[in-house]
Amino acid sequence: MTDATIERLRRTTDTIIGEADLAERLASGRPLRIKYGVDCTAPDLHLGHAVNLWMMRQLQDLGHKVVFLLGDLTTRIGDPTGRSETRPVLTPAEIDANAASFLTQVSLVLRTDPAVFEVRRNSEWYDRMDVATLLGLFSRVTQAQLTARDLFRERIAAGREIALHELVYPVLQGYDSFALDSDLTIVGSDQLFNEQLGRHFQQRLGGVPQVVITTTITPGIDGGAKQSKSLKNYIALTDTPRDKFGKLMSLPDSLVEQYARVYTELPLDAVAALGDAAAQGGPPARDAKLRLASAVVTRYHGANSAKIERAAFIDQFTHRAEPADLPEVQIRAGTSTVLQLLRAARPQSSNSELRRLIQQGAVSIDSRRALAADESVPLTKPITLRSGPRTFHQIVPTRS
């Protein structure tokens, strides 16, 4: 059972620090405490984050406990990871709202029954820690250890400032592992430095060092950098089944095998077959993406939802049919421009993004391609606005 568990985890694992310890702890039969720490910044979890969550879920199903650590104290400092400048400080109200949203999103994957899920906040120990104790923690980490971290070296080399509280952040995250008595943590490779400090503190303070697993990171759906909200190249956990399916169908052929291996539970021989099919391009690649998208939607929403979305996609893009359930946008009757219609339908997009859609020929009104942003559109009856390969809105004129 121990070997099978580790092999199953290895499918989406990059490195394991302390693999022999992990095997021994799994074999002991004792429920492990799995640290899952997050800062309470604005949460928008995507499939990349869910790789870690599904690995934890596998362990929960074997009786191990995920200790979900809300970094409400460390959020006030701001994780410097991946940043070239100091992070803005959030208010306590913003931290609490983000923490609630995180809990909602992780419950889409993790089991939240108390036997296998525990919620903690690191303010529990930091709010009552006196200055002498805190300075004692700092004395166990050297300046050379901290500035050896690549992101700090890069900022120093570029002549950018590093605030003292940013240097302290990895120390606090590391101590969290000792405070929680963590056996295991599963993180992205960008958190390896901080979690190695966790092992450091556990050893120095008389505990047992946690195992650290870093996970596979995939490119975004555009084939470029990893999935990111700022780059809009991600599939959110909260996306609808339709959006998940459509985004996966837009994936570059070269990513089909990697996405199938990391984001589905398809057998590995089936994953390899999908990669071979995608490499052929054309209809075989399309069919491979259909199977990939079906597998991902099944994992999050069930087989029936996947069946519905597959049929809807084929109907829409093979037979050029419009979706049956268009979201409705109400606009005052009269005359509008194409850009104004797009702004109303897609309020989160910038004007430059909307103009680019028009220039690319991706916008149509009642199946007629829009040619210019300032083109006049009479609003005397409902019209269908299409803005991209899978985005439709019903524009409904109103008198008020």
Backbone hydrogen bonds, N-H to C=O, Kabsch-Sander energy under -0.5 kcal/mol:
donor,donor_aa,acceptor,acceptor_aa,energy
5,T,1,M,-2.4
6,I,2,T,-2.3
7,E,3,D,-2.4
8,R,4,A,-2.1
9,L,5,T,-2.1
10,R,6,I,-2.2
11,R,7,E,-0.7
11,R,8,R,-0.7
12,T,9,L,-1.5
13,T,10,R,-1.5
14,D,214,T,-3.5
15,T,214,T,-1.1
17,I,212,V,-3.4
18,G,16,I,-0.8
19,E,16,I,-0.6
22,L,18,G,-2.0
23,A,19,E,-2.4
24,E,20,A,-2.1
25,R,21,D,-2.5
26,L,22,L,-2.6
27,A,23,A,-2.0
28,S,24,E,-1.1
29,G,25,R,-0.5
29,G,26,L,-0.9
30,R,25,R,-0.5
34,I,32,L,-0.7
34,I,65,K,-3.2
35,K,33,R,-0.7
35,K,184,L,-2.5
36,Y,67,V,-2.5
38,V,69,L,-2.6
40,C,71,G,-0.6
41,T,39,D,-1.3
47,L,235,I,-2.0
50,A,46,H,-1.9
51,V,47,L,-0.8
51,V,48,G,-0.9
52,N,48,G,-0.5
52,N,49,H,-0.9
53,L,49,H,-1.2
54,W,50,A,-2.9
55,M,51,V,-1.6
56,M,52,N,-2.2
57,R,53,L,-2.5
58,Q,54,W,-2.1
59,L,55,M,-1.5
60,Q,56,M,-2.6
61,D,57,R,-2.4
62,L,59,L,-0.9
63,G,60,Q,-2.4
64,H,59,L,-2.2
65,K,32,L,-2.5
66,V,116,V,-2.3
67,V,34,I,-3.0
67,V,65,K,-0.6
68,F,66,V,-0.9
68,F,118,E,-3.0
69,L,36,Y,-2.2
69,L,67,V,-0.9
70,L,68,F,-0.7
70,L,120,R,-3.2
71,G,38,V,-3.4
71,G,69,L,-0.7
72,D,70,L,-2.2
75,T,71,G,-2.1
76,R,72,D,-0.6
76,R,73,L,-0.9
77,I,73,L,-0.5
77,I,74,T,-0.8
78,G,74,T,-2.8
83,R,80,P,-2.3
95,I,91,T,-2.3
96,D,92,P,-2.3
97,A,93,A,-2.2
98,N,94,E,-2.4
99,A,95,I,-2.3
100,A,96,D,-2.0
101,S,97,A,-1.8
102,F,98,N,-2.4
103,L,99,A,-2.1
104,T,100,A,-1.8
105,Q,101,S,-2.3
106,V,102,F,-2.8
107,S,103,L,-1.3
108,L,105,Q,-1.6
109,V,106,V,-1.8
110,L,106,V,-3.0
116,V,113,D,-2.2
117,F,113,D,-0.6
118,E,66,V,-2.3
120,R,68,F,-2.4
122,N,70,L,-1.7
124,E,121,R,-1.7
125,W,122,N,-0.7
126,Y,122,N,-2.0
127,D,123,S,-2.0
129,M,126,Y,-0.6
134,L,130,D,-2.2
135,L,131,V,-2.8
136,G,132,A,-1.7
137,L,133,T,-1.7
138,F,134,L,-2.1
139,S,135,L,-1.8
140,R,137,L,-1.7
141,V,138,F,-1.7
146,L,142,T,-1.8
147,T,143,Q,-2.6
148,A,144,A,-0.8
149,R,146,L,-1.6
152,F,149,R,-0.5
153,R,149,R,-2.3
154,E,150,D,-2.6
155,R,151,L,-1.7
156,I,152,F,-2.4
157,A,153,R,-2.8
158,A,154,E,-1.8
159,G,156,I,-1.3
160,R,155,R,-2.8
166,E,163,A,-1.0
167,L,163,A,-1.3
168,V,164,L,-1.6
169,Y,165,H,-1.2
171,V,168,V,-0.7
172,L,168,V,-2.0
173,Q,169,Y,-2.5
174,G,170,P,-2.3
175,Y,171,V,-2.3
176,D,172,L,-1.6
177,S,173,Q,-0.8
177,S,174,G,-1.0
178,F,174,G,-0.7
178,F,175,Y,-0.6
179,A,175,Y,-2.4
180,L,176,D,-2.1
181,D,177,S,-0.5
181,D,178,F,-1.0
182,S,177,S,-2.4
183,D,33,R,-2.7
184,L,33,R,-1.6
185,T,211,V,-2.2
186,I,35,K,-0.7
187,V,185,T,-0.5
187,V,213,I,-2.7
191,Q,188,G,-2.1
192,L,189,S,-1.3
195,E,191,Q,-2.2
196,Q,192,L,-2.1
197,L,193,F,-1.5
198,G,194,N,-1.1
199,R,195,E,-1.6
200,H,196,Q,-2.1
201,F,197,L,-2.7
202,Q,198,G,-2.4
203,Q,199,R,-2.2
204,R,200,H,-2.4
205,L,201,F,-2.5
206,G,203,Q,-1.0
207,G,202,Q,-3.4
211,V,183,D,-2.6
212,V,17,I,-1.9
213,I,185,T,-2.6
213,I,211,V,-0.5
214,T,15,T,-2.4
214,T,212,V,-0.5
215,T,187,V,-1.7
216,T,12,T,-2.1
220,G,225,A,-2.7
221,I,233,N,-2.1
223,G,220,G,-2.3
227,Q,218,T,-0.7
232,K,228,S,-0.9
232,K,229,K,-0.6
233,N,228,S,-1.3
236,A,234,Y,-0.6
237,L,45,L,-3.0
239,D,236,A,-1.3
244,K,240,T,-2.6
245,F,241,P,-2.5
246,G,242,R,-2.7
247,K,243,D,-2.6
248,L,244,K,-2.1
249,M,245,F,-1.7
250,S,246,G,-0.8
250,S,247,K,-0.8
251,L,248,L,-1.3
255,L,252,P,-2.0
256,V,253,D,-1.3
259,Y,255,L,-2.7
260,A,256,V,-2.4
261,R,257,E,-2.2
262,V,258,Q,-2.3
263,Y,259,Y,-3.0
264,T,260,A,-0.9
270,A,267,P,-0.5
271,V,267,P,-2.1
272,A,268,L,-2.2
273,A,269,D,-1.8
274,L,270,A,-2.1
275,G,271,V,-2.0
276,D,272,A,-2.2
277,A,273,A,-2.3
278,A,274,L,-2.7
279,A,275,G,-1.9
280,Q,276,D,-0.6
280,Q,277,A,-1.1
281,G,277,A,-0.5
281,G,278,A,-1.3
285,A,281,G,-0.9
286,R,282,G,-2.1
287,D,283,P,-2.6
288,A,284,P,-2.0
289,K,285,A,-2.2
290,L,286,R,-2.1
291,R,287,D,-1.9
292,L,288,A,-2.4
293,A,289,K,-3.2
294,S,290,L,-2.1
295,A,291,R,-2.3
296,V,292,L,-2.3
297,V,293,A,-2.5
298,T,294,S,-2.3
299,R,295,A,-1.8
300,Y,296,V,-1.5
301,H,297,V,-3.2
302,G,297,V,-0.6
302,G,298,T,-1.5
306,A,302,G,-1.8
307,K,303,A,-2.2
308,I,304,N,-2.2
309,E,305,S,-2.6
310,R,306,A,-2.3
311,A,307,K,-2.1
312,A,308,I,-2.4
313,F,309,E,-2.5
314,I,310,R,-2.5
315,D,311,A,-2.4
316,Q,312,A,-2.5
317,F,313,F,-2.9
318,T,314,I,-2.2
319,H,314,I,-0.9
319,H,315,D,-0.8
321,A,315,D,-1.7
326,L,324,A,-0.6
329,V,394,Q,-3.1
331,I,396,V,-2.0
333,A,398,T,-3.5
334,G,379,L,-1.4
336,S,377,V,-2.4
338,V,375,E,-1.5
339,L,373,A,-2.4
341,L,337,T,-2.2
342,L,338,V,-2.3
343,R,339,L,-2.4
344,A,340,Q,-2.0
345,A,341,L,-2.1
346,R,342,L,-2.9
349,S,346,R,-1.8
354,L,350,S,-2.2
355,R,351,N,-2.7
356,R,352,S,-1.9
357,L,353,E,-1.7
358,I,354,L,-1.7
359,Q,355,R,-2.6
360,Q,356,R,-2.0
361,G,358,I,-1.6
362,A,357,L,-2.5
364,S,386,R,-2.2
365,I,368,R,-3.0
366,D,384,T,-3.0
368,R,365,I,-1.7
369,R,367,S,-0.5
370,A,363,V,-2.8
375,E,372,A,-1.2
377,V,336,S,-3.5
379,L,334,G,-3.8
380,T,378,P,-0.8
383,I,395,I,-2.1
385,L,383,I,-0.6
385,L,393,H,-3.0
386,R,364,S,-2.8
386,R,384,T,-0.5
387,S,391,T,-2.6
388,G,362,A,-2.6
391,T,388,G,-0.5
392,F,390,R,-0.6
393,H,385,L,-2.3
394,Q,327,P,-2.9
395,I,383,I,-3.0
395,I,393,H,-0.7
396,V,329,V,-3.0
396,V,394,Q,-0.6
398,T,331,I,-2.1
